[in-house]
Amino acid sequence: MMTSKNKKRDLFMGDEYWNESSRKVTPFDFDDDTDTDTFMTMFKEMQVHGESSEEDNIIGWDGKPISVSDSIVSAAAAARHPNSVSATVQSGGAVSPVSSPLARSATHHSAGDSRTISDALISVSAAPQDPAQLAAEVAFLRRRLAEAREVAPPPADTARRLALGEPCTLELYRPLAEKRQLLAETVALGDGDAVLVVVLFLKRTLKRSLFVAELRRQPVACEQYLAYLRARFSHADAADLLAMLGRVEEAAMVRYESAVRVRGGVEPQLRGLRHCLQAHLAPDPELALHTGLVRQQIDLLERQRPVEAADAPARPDLQLVGRSVLSTLHYCCLHHYSEPANHLASPAALRERHQLTERQYTWTALRARASLQAWADVQALFTSKTWFSSGKLRPVVPFEAAAEVLESFGATLETLSLYIASIDGTEKRLEHAKKFGCYKIVVDGYLSQKDRVSLEQYRATLKPHSEAHQYASDALRATTVRWKN
């Protein structure tokens, strides 16, 4: 059965009592002590009626029970008078006055500021918001922070923090010697990202000549920075740095790479190549070979552009600009083979300007003209034009290779026999004649060797009553041949 004490406690603790309209709601104010006094009166009334709960068994730091009412009264008094002296329970249970945190901070100030910044931050967070003392704490923090900024940590520690990805500042390293040591420490760790961070810091804080000198002292850092510039397509900065380091050829190659990769058509590419030629290649006699090659590339682009513009109406899908020299030659041999030497699309002019070898020209023209089955043009490529060997085929390219190309484009047996018969060496000529079906060359070869057995074996492989079979049989019946077997 519920006692009257429990009923009264439930009356105070229940929501219905506090939600009744008869209870006046007053605005809350930090400076108003009425709510604190009302709460203390209610709490004491509950204590007078002998209420007990689990909270009566609270044990203090000294192992002795603590009265809840005394704790709450002390807390309420401290809330009403924040600047008053508070009481702390010591180990023996005695009460001694202790000043507030800000008062303690003032004592530390008078003792020579031996606290750390963390201690000051803790005291500020726990202290009352008194403007004067708070200003003193802020001044102390600013002074200690300014002192901390003036001292740079050891370069090895900063390098380690960079390698681990921990936050750190590099602005404390002002002398050149400290920056140099920091770069050396990061290079020694072998972390590329850390090295790059320090290199970018040096670039930002050193003048150009000193920065280049430091990179010259640290080749690993220099290569890391160059890789960074190439990855960001900063070809101009990379070329300038390489030139200052004395690596002229590499600087020219970076400029050339930038020129050939430029987008927006052939005109920007031509401008880039001309700039690379004039600024980096032509002034250096050691780069004469590269200079000639770049000049030829510029000439090729200037030749391809008008030819493509002229042929585009007839060939809408034509893309000639940007092709290689041999690919351009193949196109010219297909569509402009008979043009005179003063024409931009002339194969002969292209060969002469780009110093193509006879084999390069013949092989490219062979494939182009054979694809059109222009057998007379193909034969003219191999025909000697000298007075002493007029009409004789010259092996500008191997005849067997030419025969394979001609066969792939549907050359007749008569055309193939012309090149097979020109192969030097009887055995080699017979082998390729059998491969391409040139039976006359095979039969005549065995007949010249007077090898009756081999000729009979070859006739056995031929289709009976065919022209090839009949030709072999007539050779075997010849009475003027003295067979060796």
C-alpha positions as CSV (number, residue, x, y, z in Angstrom):
1,M,0.0,0.0,0.0
2,M,1.4,3.4,-1.0
3,T,2.2,5.6,2.0
4,S,1.4,9.3,2.2
5,K,5.1,10.1,1.8
6,N,5.3,8.2,-1.5
7,K,2.1,9.9,-2.7
8,K,3.6,13.3,-2.0
9,R,6.8,12.4,-3.7
10,D,4.9,11.2,-6.8
11,L,2.9,14.4,-6.7
12,F,6.1,16.5,-7.0
13,M,7.8,14.1,-9.5
14,G,4.8,13.5,-11.8
15,D,4.2,15.3,-15.1
16,E,0.6,16.3,-14.1
17,Y,1.7,18.5,-11.2
18,W,4.1,20.5,-13.4
19,N,1.8,20.7,-16.4
20,E,-1.2,22.1,-14.4
21,S,-2.4,25.5,-15.7
22,S,-2.4,26.8,-12.1
23,R,1.4,26.7,-12.1
24,K,2.7,30.0,-13.5
25,V,5.5,29.7,-16.0
26,T,8.1,32.4,-15.6
27,P,10.8,33.2,-18.1
28,F,14.2,31.6,-17.4
29,D,17.1,34.0,-16.5
30,F,20.7,33.1,-15.6
31,D,20.7,36.0,-13.1
32,D,17.5,35.0,-11.4
33,D,18.0,33.0,-8.1
34,T,14.2,32.3,-7.7
35,D,14.3,28.9,-9.5
36,T,17.3,27.8,-7.5
37,D,15.7,28.7,-4.2
38,T,12.4,27.0,-5.2
39,F,14.2,23.9,-6.1
40,M,16.2,23.8,-2.9
41,T,13.0,24.3,-0.9
42,M,11.3,21.4,-2.7
43,F,14.3,19.2,-2.2
44,K,14.6,19.9,1.5
45,E,10.9,19.2,1.9
46,M,11.4,15.8,0.3
47,Q,14.3,15.2,2.7
48,V,12.2,16.2,5.8
49,H,9.6,13.6,5.0
50,G,12.3,10.9,5.1
51,E,12.6,10.1,1.4
52,S,15.4,7.7,0.6
53,S,16.6,6.3,-2.6
54,E,19.6,4.7,-4.3
55,E,21.3,8.2,-4.4
56,D,21.7,8.2,-0.6
57,N,24.5,5.6,-0.9
58,I,26.9,7.9,-2.8
59,I,30.5,7.3,-1.8
60,G,33.1,10.1,-2.0
61,W,36.8,9.9,-3.1
62,D,37.8,9.2,0.5
63,G,35.5,6.2,0.8
64,K,33.0,7.9,3.1
65,P,29.3,8.5,2.3
66,I,28.4,11.9,1.0
67,S,25.0,13.6,1.6
68,V,23.2,14.4,-1.6
69,S,21.6,17.4,-0.2
70,D,25.0,18.9,0.9
71,S,26.4,18.3,-2.7
72,I,23.4,19.9,-4.3
73,V,23.4,22.9,-1.9
74,S,27.1,23.5,-2.6
75,A,26.5,23.3,-6.3
76,A,23.6,25.7,-6.1
77,A,25.6,28.1,-4.0
78,A,28.5,28.0,-6.5
79,A,26.1,28.7,-9.4
80,R,24.6,31.7,-7.6
81,H,28.1,33.1,-6.7
82,P,30.6,32.1,-9.3
83,N,33.4,34.3,-8.0
84,S,33.2,33.0,-4.5
85,V,35.6,30.6,-3.0
86,S,34.5,26.9,-3.5
87,A,35.2,24.0,-1.1
88,T,36.9,20.8,-2.0
89,V,36.8,17.6,-0.1
90,Q,40.4,16.5,0.7
91,S,41.6,13.0,1.4
92,G,41.0,13.4,5.2
93,G,37.5,14.7,4.7
94,A,38.5,18.3,5.6
95,V,37.3,21.2,3.5
96,S,39.8,23.7,2.2
97,P,39.2,26.8,0.0
98,V,40.5,26.6,-3.6
99,S,40.4,29.4,-6.0
100,S,38.7,29.2,-9.4
101,P,40.5,28.1,-12.5
102,L,41.1,31.6,-13.7
103,A,42.5,32.5,-10.3
104,R,44.8,29.6,-10.6
105,S,45.9,30.7,-14.1
106,A,46.7,34.1,-12.7
107,T,48.9,32.4,-10.1
108,H,50.7,30.6,-12.9
109,H,51.2,33.8,-14.8
110,S,52.9,35.3,-11.7
111,A,55.1,32.2,-11.5
112,G,56.6,32.7,-14.9
113,D,54.1,31.1,-17.4
114,S,55.3,27.5,-16.9
115,R,52.1,26.1,-18.3
116,T,51.6,24.6,-21.8
117,I,49.1,25.7,-24.3
118,S,47.0,22.6,-23.7
119,D,46.8,23.5,-20.0
120,A,45.7,27.0,-20.8
121,L,43.1,25.8,-23.2
122,I,41.7,23.4,-20.5
123,S,41.5,26.2,-18.0
124,V,39.8,28.5,-20.4
125,S,37.2,25.9,-21.3
126,A,36.5,25.3,-17.5
127,A,36.6,28.9,-16.4
128,P,33.7,31.3,-16.0
129,Q,33.3,33.9,-18.8
130,D,34.9,36.8,-17.0
131,P,36.0,39.3,-19.7
132,A,39.1,40.5,-18.0
133,Q,40.5,37.2,-17.0
134,L,39.5,35.7,-20.4
135,A,41.4,38.4,-22.2
136,A,44.5,37.6,-20.1
137,E,44.2,33.9,-21.1
138,V,43.9,34.9,-24.8
139,A,46.9,37.1,-24.5
140,F,48.9,34.2,-22.9
141,L,47.8,31.8,-25.7
142,R,48.9,34.3,-28.4
143,R,52.2,34.9,-26.8
144,R,53.0,31.2,-26.4
145,L,51.8,30.5,-30.0
146,A,54.0,33.2,-31.4
147,E,57.0,31.7,-29.5
148,A,56.1,28.2,-30.9
149,R,56.0,29.5,-34.4
150,E,59.5,30.8,-34.2
151,V,61.0,27.3,-33.5
152,A,61.1,24.8,-36.4
153,P,61.1,21.1,-35.6
154,P,64.0,18.9,-36.7
155,P,63.9,18.3,-40.4
156,A,64.0,14.5,-39.9
157,D,60.8,14.7,-37.8
158,T,59.1,16.8,-40.5
159,A,60.2,14.5,-43.2
160,R,58.8,11.5,-41.3
161,R,55.5,13.3,-40.8
162,L,55.3,14.1,-44.5
163,A,56.0,10.4,-45.4
164,L,53.3,9.3,-43.0
165,G,50.8,11.8,-44.2
166,E,50.5,13.7,-40.9
167,P,49.8,17.4,-40.8
168,C,52.9,19.7,-40.5
169,T,54.0,23.1,-41.6
170,L,57.1,24.0,-43.7
171,E,56.9,27.7,-43.2
172,L,59.1,27.6,-40.1
173,Y,62.1,26.6,-42.2
174,R,63.4,30.0,-43.3
175,P,67.2,29.7,-43.7
176,L,68.5,28.1,-46.9
177,A,70.5,25.5,-44.9
178,E,67.4,24.3,-43.1
179,K,65.5,23.9,-46.4
180,R,68.4,22.1,-47.9
181,Q,68.6,19.7,-45.0
182,L,64.8,19.1,-45.1
183,L,65.0,18.2,-48.8
184,A,67.9,15.9,-48.1
185,E,65.9,14.1,-45.3
186,T,62.9,13.5,-47.5
187,V,65.1,12.2,-50.3
188,A,66.8,9.8,-47.9
189,L,63.4,8.5,-46.9
190,G,62.6,7.7,-50.5
191,D,59.0,8.8,-50.4
192,G,58.2,10.5,-53.7
193,D,55.2,12.5,-52.5
194,A,57.1,13.9,-49.6
195,V,60.0,14.9,-51.9
196,L,57.5,16.6,-54.2
197,V,55.9,18.6,-51.4
198,V,59.3,19.9,-50.2
199,V,60.4,20.7,-53.8
200,L,57.2,22.7,-54.4
201,F,57.9,24.5,-51.1
202,L,61.4,25.4,-52.2
203,K,60.1,26.6,-55.6
204,R,57.6,28.9,-53.8
205,T,60.1,30.3,-51.3
206,L,63.4,30.5,-53.2
207,K,64.4,32.5,-56.2
208,R,64.8,30.8,-59.5
209,S,68.6,30.5,-59.5
210,L,68.7,29.0,-56.0
211,F,65.9,26.6,-56.7
212,V,67.6,25.3,-59.8
213,A,70.9,25.0,-57.9
214,E,69.2,22.9,-55.2
215,L,67.7,20.6,-57.8
216,R,71.1,20.2,-59.4
217,R,72.4,19.0,-55.9
218,Q,69.5,16.5,-55.6
219,P,69.0,14.5,-58.9
220,V,66.3,12.4,-57.4
221,A,64.3,15.4,-56.4
222,C,64.9,16.9,-59.8
223,E,63.5,13.8,-61.6
224,Q,60.5,13.7,-59.3
225,Y,59.7,17.3,-60.1
226,L,60.2,16.8,-63.9
227,A,57.8,13.8,-63.7
228,Y,55.3,16.0,-61.9
229,L,55.5,18.7,-64.6
230,R,55.1,16.1,-67.4
231,A,52.1,14.6,-65.7
232,R,50.5,18.1,-65.5
233,F,51.4,18.7,-69.2
234,S,53.5,21.7,-68.1
235,H,55.9,21.2,-71.0
236,A,57.1,24.8,-71.1
237,D,58.2,24.7,-67.4
238,A,59.8,21.3,-67.9
239,A,61.7,22.5,-71.0
240,D,62.9,25.7,-69.3
241,L,64.1,23.8,-66.3
242,L,66.0,21.2,-68.5
243,A,67.6,24.1,-70.4
244,M,68.8,25.7,-67.1
245,L,70.2,22.4,-66.0
246,G,72.2,22.1,-69.2
247,R,70.1,19.2,-70.6
248,V,69.5,20.9,-74.0
249,E,68.6,17.8,-76.0
250,E,66.0,16.7,-73.4
251,A,64.5,20.2,-73.4
252,A,64.2,20.1,-77.2
253,M,62.5,16.7,-77.0
254,V,60.0,18.0,-74.4
255,R,59.2,20.9,-76.7
256,Y,58.8,18.6,-79.7
257,E,56.5,16.3,-77.8
258,S,54.4,19.3,-76.8
259,A,54.2,20.4,-80.4
260,V,53.2,17.1,-81.9
261,R,50.5,16.5,-79.3
262,V,48.8,19.9,-79.6
263,R,45.2,19.8,-80.6
264,G,43.2,22.1,-82.8
265,G,44.4,21.1,-86.3
266,V,47.5,21.2,-88.3
267,E,48.2,24.9,-88.0
268,P,48.9,24.9,-84.2
269,Q,51.1,21.9,-84.7
270,L,53.1,23.6,-87.4
271,R,53.6,26.7,-85.1
272,G,54.8,24.5,-82.3
273,L,57.2,22.6,-84.6
274,R,58.6,25.9,-86.0
275,H,59.1,27.3,-82.5
276,C,60.9,24.1,-81.4
277,L,63.1,24.2,-84.5
278,Q,64.1,27.9,-84.1
279,A,64.4,28.1,-80.3
280,H,65.9,24.7,-79.4
281,L,67.2,22.7,-82.3
282,A,68.7,25.1,-84.9
283,P,71.0,27.0,-82.5
284,D,72.7,23.9,-81.3
285,P,75.1,22.3,-83.8
286,E,75.0,19.0,-81.9
287,L,71.3,18.6,-82.7
288,A,71.8,18.9,-86.5
289,L,70.3,15.4,-87.1
290,H,67.2,16.3,-85.1
291,T,67.0,19.6,-86.9
292,G,66.9,18.0,-90.3
293,L,64.2,15.5,-89.2
294,V,61.9,18.2,-87.8
295,R,62.4,20.3,-91.0
296,Q,61.2,17.3,-93.0
297,Q,58.2,16.8,-90.8
298,I,57.2,20.4,-91.2
299,D,57.6,20.0,-95.0
300,L,55.5,16.9,-95.0
301,L,52.7,18.6,-93.1
302,E,52.8,21.5,-95.5
303,R,52.7,19.1,-98.4
304,Q,49.8,16.9,-97.0
305,R,47.5,19.8,-96.2
306,P,47.0,21.1,-99.8
307,V,46.8,17.6,-101.2
308,E,44.1,16.6,-98.8
309,A,42.2,19.8,-99.5
310,A,42.4,19.1,-103.3
311,D,41.3,15.4,-103.0
312,A,38.7,15.8,-100.3
313,P,35.7,16.4,-102.7
314,A,36.4,13.1,-104.5
315,R,37.3,11.2,-101.3
316,P,35.2,12.5,-98.3
317,D,36.8,10.1,-95.9
318,L,40.3,11.0,-96.7
319,Q,42.6,11.8,-93.7
320,L,46.1,12.4,-95.1
321,V,47.4,15.0,-92.7
322,G,49.4,13.5,-89.9
323,R,50.3,10.2,-91.7
324,S,53.9,9.0,-92.0
325,V,56.1,9.6,-95.0
326,L,55.7,6.0,-96.3
327,S,51.9,6.1,-95.8
328,T,51.8,9.4,-97.7
329,L,54.0,7.9,-100.5
330,H,51.6,4.9,-100.8
331,Y,48.6,7.3,-101.2
332,C,50.5,9.3,-103.8
333,C,51.4,6.1,-105.7
334,L,47.8,5.1,-105.7
335,H,46.2,8.3,-106.9
336,H,49.0,10.5,-108.3
337,Y,51.6,8.1,-109.7
338,S,52.1,9.9,-113.0
339,E,52.3,13.4,-111.6
340,P,55.5,15.4,-112.6
341,A,58.2,16.2,-110.0
342,N,57.0,19.7,-109.5
343,H,53.7,18.6,-108.2
344,L,53.1,18.4,-104.4
345,A,51.6,14.9,-104.7
346,S,54.4,13.5,-107.0
347,P,55.8,10.3,-105.6
348,A,59.2,11.1,-107.1
349,A,59.3,14.5,-105.4
350,L,58.3,13.1,-102.1
351,R,61.0,10.5,-102.4
352,E,63.7,13.1,-103.2
353,R,62.6,15.6,-100.5
354,H,62.6,13.0,-97.7
355,Q,65.6,11.1,-98.9
356,L,63.9,7.7,-99.1
357,T,66.0,4.8,-100.2
358,E,65.4,3.0,-103.4
359,R,64.2,-0.1,-101.5
360,Q,61.7,1.9,-99.5
361,Y,60.3,3.6,-102.6
362,T,60.1,0.4,-104.6
363,W,58.5,-1.7,-101.9
364,T,55.8,1.0,-101.2
365,A,55.2,1.6,-104.9
366,L,55.0,-2.1,-105.6
367,R,52.2,-2.7,-103.2
368,A,50.3,0.4,-104.3
369,R,50.5,-0.4,-108.1
370,A,50.0,-4.2,-107.6
371,S,46.7,-3.4,-105.7
372,L,45.6,-1.7,-108.9
373,Q,47.0,-4.6,-111.0
374,A,49.2,-2.2,-112.9
375,W,51.7,-4.9,-113.9
376,A,53.5,-2.7,-116.3
377,D,54.3,-0.1,-113.6
378,V,55.4,-2.9,-111.3
379,Q,57.8,-4.3,-114.0
380,A,59.2,-0.8,-114.6
381,L,60.1,-0.6,-110.9
382,F,62.5,-3.6,-111.4
383,T,63.7,-2.8,-114.8
384,S,67.2,-1.4,-115.0
385,K,67.5,1.9,-116.8
386,T,71.2,1.8,-117.7
387,W,72.6,1.5,-121.1
388,F,74.5,-1.8,-120.4
389,S,71.6,-3.7,-118.8
390,S,68.5,-2.3,-120.5
391,G,65.4,-4.5,-120.0
392,K,67.0,-6.7,-117.3
393,L,65.2,-7.0,-113.9
394,R,67.1,-5.8,-110.9
395,P,66.4,-7.3,-107.4
396,V,65.7,-3.9,-105.7
397,V,63.6,-6.0,-103.4
398,P,63.9,-9.8,-103.3
399,F,62.1,-11.4,-106.3
400,E,60.5,-14.0,-104.1
401,A,59.0,-11.3,-101.9
402,A,57.8,-9.4,-104.9
403,A,56.2,-12.6,-106.2
404,E,54.3,-13.1,-102.9
405,V,53.0,-9.5,-103.1
406,L,51.9,-10.0,-106.8
407,E,50.2,-13.3,-106.1
408,S,48.3,-11.8,-103.2
409,F,46.9,-9.2,-105.6
410,G,45.9,-11.8,-108.3
411,A,48.9,-11.6,-110.7
412,T,48.8,-14.1,-113.6
413,L,51.2,-17.1,-113.9
414,E,53.0,-15.4,-116.7
415,T,53.7,-12.3,-114.6
416,L,54.8,-14.4,-111.7
417,S,57.1,-16.4,-113.9
418,L,58.9,-13.3,-115.0
419,Y,60.1,-12.6,-111.4
420,I,60.6,-16.3,-110.4
421,A,62.9,-16.9,-113.4
422,S,65.1,-13.9,-112.2
423,I,65.9,-15.5,-108.9
424,D,69.5,-16.4,-108.5
425,G,70.4,-20.0,-107.7
426,T,68.9,-23.1,-109.4
427,E,67.7,-24.8,-106.2
428,K,66.1,-21.7,-104.8
429,R,64.5,-20.9,-108.1
430,L,63.1,-24.4,-108.4
431,E,61.7,-24.2,-104.9
432,H,59.8,-21.0,-105.4
433,A,58.7,-22.1,-108.9
434,K,57.0,-25.2,-107.4
435,K,55.5,-23.0,-104.6
436,F,53.9,-20.6,-107.1
437,G,53.0,-23.2,-109.8
438,C,55.4,-22.0,-112.4
439,Y,55.8,-25.5,-114.0
440,K,57.8,-24.3,-117.1
441,I,60.5,-23.0,-114.8
442,V,60.6,-26.3,-112.9
443,V,60.7,-28.5,-116.0
444,D,63.3,-26.3,-117.7
445,G,65.4,-26.4,-114.5
446,Y,65.4,-30.2,-114.3
447,L,66.1,-30.4,-118.0
448,S,69.1,-28.1,-117.7
449,Q,70.4,-30.4,-114.9
450,K,69.6,-33.5,-117.0
451,D,67.9,-35.0,-114.0
452,R,65.4,-37.4,-115.5
453,V,64.4,-39.0,-112.1
454,S,63.5,-35.7,-110.5
455,L,61.5,-34.6,-113.6
456,E,59.5,-37.9,-113.6
457,Q,58.8,-37.4,-109.9
458,Y,57.6,-33.9,-110.6
459,R,55.4,-35.0,-113.5
460,A,53.7,-37.5,-111.2
461,T,52.5,-34.6,-109.0
462,L,50.8,-32.9,-112.0
463,K,47.3,-33.4,-113.1
464,P,47.2,-35.9,-116.1
465,H,46.3,-34.4,-119.5
466,S,46.9,-30.9,-118.1
467,E,49.1,-28.4,-119.9
468,A,51.8,-28.8,-117.2
469,H,51.7,-32.6,-117.5
470,Q,52.0,-32.5,-121.2
471,Y,54.9,-30.0,-121.0
472,A,56.8,-32.3,-118.7
473,S,56.1,-35.4,-120.8
474,D,57.5,-33.6,-123.9
475,A,60.6,-32.8,-122.0
476,L,61.1,-36.4,-121.0
477,R,60.7,-37.6,-124.6
478,A,63.4,-35.2,-125.9
479,T,66.1,-37.1,-127.8
480,T,68.7,-34.4,-127.7
481,V,69.2,-34.5,-124.0
482,R,71.8,-36.9,-122.5
483,W,70.3,-37.7,-119.0
484,K,72.6,-38.3,-116.2
485,N,70.4,-40.8,-114.5
